[in-house]
Amino acid sequence: MTAPTFSESLAAIEGIQVHSGGRRESDNDLPLASIAIATFNAAEVLPATLDSIAAQTWSNIEVTIADGGSNDGTLDVIQAHAAVISRWISAPDSGISDGFNRAVALTTGSAVHIIAAADRLMPDQIERSMILLRDNPNAGIAYGDVEMIDSDGHTTRIAHGISDYHLRHHDSMALVPHMALCARRKTYEQVGLFDPDIRFVMDFDWLARCWRSGIKGIYSNTVGTRMTEGGFNNRHAIARDLENFMVTRRYKTMPMIMAVPRLGLRLVMDVIRLGLEYLGAERASFAFRRWVDVCLGRT
């Protein structure tokens, strides 16, 4: 399946009830920025994410949520935070790519920042991104760094972006952390939204399309988002890295003579890291992950 367009994604949710929240577009001259969130059974983590949105310094923001049919109290959280939210829907979806497509399809802003239910934005993240895009009209995306934290909120590492990603070979999203990325609406219109057939690395597949299309990015050497270690992709690291390789081969973002040995190294490292986590050695696992980042040139 190919990535859908805005109109196709809107058509796909045409029969789903769209609920209105309390957030309204501000009556000022600032461009409207959209934050699109995909959720599913996220009642424990979503409040902190919405609080981080409420603290944003950019005063013209809309927030859309596409919930995948949660049954754990997520809808209660959404309703309790209605003042922060512009529009939301809740219906079973076909996975995280479909959830993101639904949330993005509900947006109307000139730029869109997608986040998962547990990602927390720094207070000036949207303002910084919008200013970067304003001051760099040739850039299709703006992005920064991501602070990775453990379950206690302690920093484990910084996932750094790379300023010249469009000139580099790459085999994962690591050079442009998607949690700290804001894209112009016209970038989505040019390359499409997320491929529903991609289960783990839909963000890398999307970035690879940007790379192939010659879309440039502007990098801010600052932390834009905080993200908790040990998410869905890390729990399925081997399947994730195999999918990364498939995307790399599809779009030729790296010569196979480089990509194949890197895949082998990744898989060995995945087994070691997952083994450490299975044994309960969380700190050792985090330290090993930092070393992996160095070995693969991600820092």
N, C-alpha and C positions, 0 to 999 in steps of 0.2 A: 504493500500500500504506500502511496505517496503522501506527503504532508498536505493537509487540507488548507484551504484559504480561509480568510475571515468569513466570507459569505457562506462557505460550506459548513464551517463550524457553527455559525449562527443557525443555519437551516437544520442542523442535527439536534439542536436543543429547542426547536420551535415549539414542541408540545410540552415543554417543562415549565412549570410556573416560576416566574421570576419575582422574587420578593424584594421590596424596597426597604432599605435601611434609612437611617436618619441623616447620613452624610450627604451634603449638597455641594455642587461646584461653587467655589468662592467667586464673589463679584469683584474680581481684580484683573489686572492685565497679565498675570502670570500664566504661562501655558499650563494646561491640565495634565498632571502626571497620574498614571494609573498603576495601582498595585493589584496584581492578580494572584489569588491564593487557591491552591487545590487542597482539599481536606478529606480525610476519611478516618473516623474514630480518633479524633485528635483533641478530645475534651481536656486532657491534662496539659497539653502544650500550647494550645491556641490562645489562651488568655494573654500570655506573655508576649506572643507575636503581635496581637492586636494592640496591646499597650505600647509596644515599640512603634507602631504605626501612629497611634494617637500622639506620640511625642515628636513627630517629624516637624522640622522647622520650615519646610516648604508648605505654603498656606493654600495651595490649590491642588488637592489630591482626591481621587476617587478610589474606592476599594471594592473589588469584586471577588466573590468567593464561589467556587464550584465544589460542592460537597458531593461525595460519591455514595450517599445514602447511609450516613452514620447512624448507629443505634446506641451510642455510648454517652450521650449528653452533649455532643458537639453542637447540635442545633440549639440547645439551651444556651450555650456559650455565645453562639452567633447572635441570638436574640437579645441576650444580656448586654452585648456590645454593639447594638444596632446603631448607636450614634457614630461609630467609627466606620461603618460599612455603608456602601452606596447601593449595591445590588447583590443578591445571592440566590443560588438555586441548590436543590438537593434531590438527587436521583442517582440510581446505580449507573456507574460508568464502566468502561472497559479497561481502566488502568490509569496510571499517573499521567501518561501523555494525553489521554482523552480528558482527564480532569483539568490539566493546564490549558488545553485547547478551549474548553468550555469557559474557563475563567477569563482567558484572554479575549475570547469572542464577546464577552459581556462589557469589555472596556470601550471607552470612547476617547481617551487621552491621546496626546501627540507622542507620548513615550510610555512604555510599559515595563514595569519591573515585576518579574514573577518570583514568588517565594513559596516554599513549602510551609506547612502548618507550624513547624517547630523553629523556623528561622527567625532571628530577631534583628531588625535593622538598627544601625546606629542612628542617633537623632538627626544628623545632617545628611544621611545617605541620599535621599531623594533630591534634596537641594543641591548637593554636590554633583549628582548625575545630570540634573537638568541644566545646571550652569555649564558643565563640561560640553554637553550637546549643543547648547546655545553658542558657546564660544568656539566650537569646532564643527562648523556646518558640513564638513566632508566626512565626519565620523558617523557611522550607523549605529554604534553601540558605545556605551560608557561603562567602565567596570573598575573595581578596586580589589582589595584583599578580603579574605574571610578569616576570622578568628575562630579556630576550632576549640571547643571546650568539652570537658568531661561531664559526667552526670551531676557533679557537685558544683559546676560552674567555673572550674579552674581551667585556665588556658593550657592547651596541650601543644599547639603549634599554630603558625600562621600560614595559610594557603595563599601564596603570593601570585598575583597576576604578572603577565609579561607585556611590556608596552608595545612590542613589535610582533604580536602573534601572527599578523597577516603576512609576515615575511619568513616565518619559521615553519619547519616541519613539526607536526604534533600528532599524537595518537591517543589523546584524551582531552577532556575539557579543562584539565588542570591549569593550563596557561591563562585561561580566562574563567575564573570561578563564577558559575552562573548565579550563585546566591547573591553576588554583589554586582550584578549586571542589569543595566537598564537599556532597552533598545527602542529606537524610534519606531513608531507605528509603521512607517513606510519600509522599514527593514523587514518586518513580518510580512508586509504586503509583497515584498520582492522575493523572499525565499520561502514563504509559507510558514505555517505553525509547526507543531510537533508531529512526527510520524507515529501513529498509533501502534504500529508493529514493533517499535523499539520499546523494550520493557525497562531497561536500566539506564541507558545513556542517551536518552532523547535530547538532552541538552548538547552533548557533543555532536550528535547527528545534525542538530540545528546549526551549531557553530561551524561545522564542516561545510554546510551549504553557504554560510556567510563567507567563509574563507575562499571557497571555490568561486563565489560571485564577486570577489574583490572588495567586499565591504570592510572598511577600516574601523578600528576602534580607538578610543582615547582612554588612557589608563590613569587612574588616580592612585598614587602610592600610599593609600590609607585604607584602614579597615572599614568596610561598609556594612558587614553583616556578621553576626555570631551564629555558629551552627554547632550542634551537639554531635560528638563523635558516635560512631556505631549505628548509623542509619541503615535504611533498607539496602542500599547499594553495597555498603561495607559488609553486611551480613551475607551477601551473595557476590562476594568479590570475584570469584572465579568466573561465574556467568557474566558479570559486568565486564571483566577484562576481555573475555572472548567476544562480547558484543562490541567493545571498543575497537578490537582488531577488525571486525567485520565492517564497521563504519570507516575505519582507516583505509581499508582496501577498496571500499565502494567509491570514496571520493578522492583517493590517492593523496591524502594529506601527508603521507610519509612514504618514501620508497620501501618496498617490501624487504629489501636487503637490510634495512634498519629495523623495520617493524617486527619482523619475525623473531630475531633474538631478544628484542625488548619484551615481546609477548612471553617468551620462555622465562625471562627474568621475573616478569610480573607474576606469573603463575607460581613459581617457586616461592616468591615473597608472600604471596597470598596464603599459601599453605602454612608457612611459618607463622604469619601474623594470626591467622585463624586458630592455629594450634595454641598460641600464647593466650588468646582470649578464652579458648575452651578450658585451659588450665587455670583461668582466673587471674592471670598476670596482666591486668589491664594497663598498668604503668609501663611495663616492658613492651606491651603491644604498641602503645603510643610512641615510645622512644624508637621502636623499630620502624614505625610508619614515618617518623621524621627522617630517619636514615634512608628509607626507600625514596622519599621525595628528593633527597640530595643525589642519590644514585641515578635517578631518572631525569635529573635536571629540572625539577619543579620548583627550585628555590634558589 
